Amino acid sequence: MTRSWQFEDLEFVVLWEQLAKDFLPEPFVFLSKTPLYYDYLREKRETAERLSGMRDGYFADVLKFVVNPDIRIVVNGWDGRDRERADGRIRMLAARKGGRGFLITQLPGETHSHGGGFTVSECDPLALPDVVVGALPTAEAGALGEIPLTAPAATCDEIDYDYGRSPVGVVSEERVGALSTRFLRTTPQVMGTIDVIQGESLFGPRGISRHRLEWRDLPDSGRYAIGHAAPWKAVSVDSARLISMINVRIADVIRVIKAERR
């Protein structure tokens, strides 16, 4: 990483809204502690005025890349034992555009619905998966190897991942083996999703290529990753293998981007 910036929650919200003309992207959250709406608007206005006096032209370019990336990686994690544990939240957005890469991390706040500020770091675009995995809690590769799983029900997309549930959990116990059932019933110490998403498509939102990985850190066992596509299975992963799985999905998105640009 070469350069980094730190912002309070409201500072980053103001900067983002000025450029993107939209609210914060997933997986970030913002909940103001100011109870009155007009007081909140005044705070935003004062924050914008203060930031304009210390504007960093280089960082303005950084935000432009992050708002309109070629590829973004969205990381949303939580404590599997207590989904509302504030310091168990993991929220990261990595963005890649051309020869530049950036990682935005939202620090935990006082509750799971609050943030504690943002860190924006510039990094090698080809090393984004390494940076993302390196920012996850440390875990050994799972001891159980590979575990086949039954595909989730068609309604699983309606599940709110932000509250710590997994589509893989929506399975029929009659259709899975004892090992798979035991795996799905084990409460992870940490779990989350990693989404690799095309920035934009010539075919609109429906044409955007996206791939999801889920990770689970099981007590006394280690880390497993689940690719949300057939064949459904949980595989034991160390950092190197998880990085490789993310890179495979980035390569898939790049192929789609190149095909659209022909």
N, C-alpha and C positions, 0 to 999 in steps of 0.2 A: 504494500500500500504506500502511496506517496503523500497524499494530502488528506486531511480530515477536518470536519467542522462539527460543532456541537450547538444544539438549539434547545430552548425550552419548548414545551408542547405548543403553546400559542404562537410562538415565533415561527415554528415550522408550518403550522396550519395557515398562517397569514401568507407566508412565502409561497406555499403550494397553491392556495386559492388564487393568488394574484396571477400566477403563471398558467395553471391548469384550468382555471375557471370552474373548478369542481372541488368536491370535498376530498378528504384523504383517501388514497387507494387502499385496497386490502393489502395486508391484514391489519392496518393501523386503526387505532381508535382515538377518539378525543371526546372527553366529557369535561366541560368547564365547571370550575368550582364556584363561579359567580352566579348567584341565584336569579338575578334580574336580567332580562333580555337586553334592555337598553344599556345597562352597565357593561354587559358583555360586548356589545357593539362599540362602546367607548373604549374598552380595553383593546379591542382589535385595531381600532383606528390609531390609538396611541402607540401600539406595537408596530404598526406599519410605518408610522412617522419616524419612530426610533430606528427601525431597520433601514429606512431609506437614507438616513444620515451616515450609516456605516456599511453601505452596500458594497458587496464584493462582486465585481464583474465576472471573475472567474467562476464563482459559485453560481451565478445566474446562468451561465452556460451549462454547468453541471445539472441544474434542475431541468433545463430544457431537454437534456439527454434522458433523464429519468422519467420525465412526463411522457415522452414519445420514444420509447426504446424499440429496438428490433426484437429483443427477447427480455422477458423478466422472469425472475424466480421468486415466488411468494412462499415464505416459510411461516407457518402458524403452529406453535407448539404449546403444550400445557402439561401440568402435573396430572397424571392419570389417576391419582388417588384423591385429588381434590381439584376439580376443574376451575374453582373460583379462587384458588390460591394465587395471590397477586404476583409474588416473586417467582412463580413457576411459569409465567407466561413468556413465550418466545415469539417475537414478531420481527421479521426481516423482509426486506424487499431488495433484491439484487437486480440491476438493470445493465444491459449490454447494448451498445449502439456503435457500429463501426469498430474502431480500434480502442474504444474506451469502455471501462466498466466501473460500476459504483455499487456500494452496499449501504443501505439505510437500515439502521437498527433502532427500534423503539424500546427504550428502557422500561422496566416494569414500574407501575405507579402504586398508589396506596390501595387500590382495589383492582380486580381483574378488568374493570371497565375504564380504568384510568391509565395514562401513560406517564412516564417519568422523564420525558425529554427524548431527543433524537440525536443520533450520531450518524454522520454521512462520511463515508470513506471512499476514496478513489483507489481502484485496484486494477490489476491486469485482467482484461475481459475474459481471457482464456482460463484464468484461475478462479473465476467466480464460484464454481462448484467446490473447489478446495476451501475458499474463504467461508462459504456458507456452512459446510460440514465442520470446519474448524471452529465455528462459533457455537455449535451445538454442545450440549453437555457431553463430557467424555464417557464413552461406554465401550466395552469389549464386544467382539463379535458374538452373536448368540451361540449357545452350545448345542442347540437342537438341529442345526443344519437347515434342511429345507422341509417345509410343512405345507402340503397341499390344502387348499381352502376351497370351499364351495362358493361359487359366484354369488354376489349379493342380489337381493331382490331388486326389481326394476324401480321400486320407489325409493331406493337408497339415496338418490340424488337430493331428496328433500331433507335429508338429515342436516342439522346445523353443526358443522364441524367446529365452530367456535366454542361449542360447549362440550367438547371432548368426546364426542361419539364417533364411532367408526362404521362405515358401510359394511365392512367385513364382519362386523358383529351381527348383522342382519342375516343370519343363516339358520337353516333348519338343522337341529341337532341330530335328527334321524339320518341326515345325508352326509354327515361328516364323521370321520374316524375319531377315536378316543383322543389321539394326540392333537388333532385339530381343535376339538372341543376344549381340551385343556388349555391350549394356547389362547383361544379366544376368550376364555373365562379368566385368564390371569390378568390382574390389574397392572398395567404398566406403571413404572415409576415416572417415566416421561413418554409422551407420545405426540405425534403431530403430523402435518402434511407438508409436502414440498411440491408446489405446482410450477411447472415449466410452461410458459405461455408466450405465444407469438404476440408481438406488440400490436400490430394491426394487420388487417387482411384486405385485399382488393375486393373481397366478397362480403365485407361487413362483419359484424360480430359473429354471425353463424359460420363464417369461414375461418375463424381464428383457431389455430392448432394449439391444443393444450394437453398436457400429460400430468398425471398425479402420481406421486409416491407417498406412501405412508410409512412412518417409522414408529417402532415400539421398543422401548427399553424395559425388558422384563427383569424383575428382581431375581438374583441368583442364576441368571441365564445369559443376559446380554442383549445386544441390539439386533432387531430384525427389520427388514424393509418389505413392503408389499407394493407391487406395481398394480395400479388400478386398471387392469386389462387382463384378458385371458392369456395364458392360463393363470388363474388366481392361485397365488402361493405366497407364503412368508419365507424369506430367505435370510440366512445369517449374514450379517454385513459388518465388516470393520470400516474404518474411515475410507480406505482406498476403494473398497467395493461400492460403497454408497456414492462416492464421487464419480465412479465409473457409470453407475446407473443414471445419475443426473446428466452426465455428458452424453449418454446414449439418447436421452430425450431431447437435449439441446440439438444434437445432430438431426433428429427427426424434424424439429421445428425449422432448422436452417434449410433442410431439403424443401420444405413447403414454401419458405420465403423465396428461395431460388426459382422454384417452379412458377411462382406467381410473377416473378420479374422477367420471365422469358418473353 
